[in-house]
Each structure stands twice: as C-alpha cells, then as structure tokens.
Amino acid sequence: MEVKDNVFTRQFEAEVNGNIYAIEYSVQERKLFLTKIYQPEGAEDDTVINDMLKQILETAEEKRLRVMPIHPKVVTFFKKNPGYKDMLPPGIRI
C-alpha cells in the first residue's frame, strides 16, 4: 500500500481494493495534527488505517515533526502502539 501526501487537500491518501482512505492533517510549528479520517462506508476494519498511520509516522519522524493526535482512532492507535509515544509533543499524555 502506498500512502500519498496530497498537499493541495492536506490529506494522506491510499487506495485499497478500489476504495479511497484518507487522513486529513495540518502542520503548525513543527507539529503534525491528524484531524480527520475518511474511510469507505462499511469499512469497519481499521487495519488499513493503522498501516497508513505507521507510514505517516515514519515520514513525520524523518522530517522531525511531532504528532498531535486529534481524531479518536489516532488516539487509540497511539494507546495500542506505545513505541510511537515519543513522537508526541512534550506535556501530551495519552
């Protein structure tokens, strides 16, 4: 799966089995805010979203960005994957 950064719409996008998944973001002061998740109706499985988040966090780490999880699914991802908690800004606990 390839995650593309659509700078114009400020979304990370991936196409899986003909369905488009997207995670909306905003960048402010060296922080990446993950604000919304768009997935096809009936797609209850979060494995695609989790795989997308892993690739997004790798990219953010390369760019030395901190990550602010705003969407509840992103917060849940951070809770389930404590290895990424060091990417949170100082003072933010999940």
Disulfide bonds with the S-S distance in Angstrom:
none
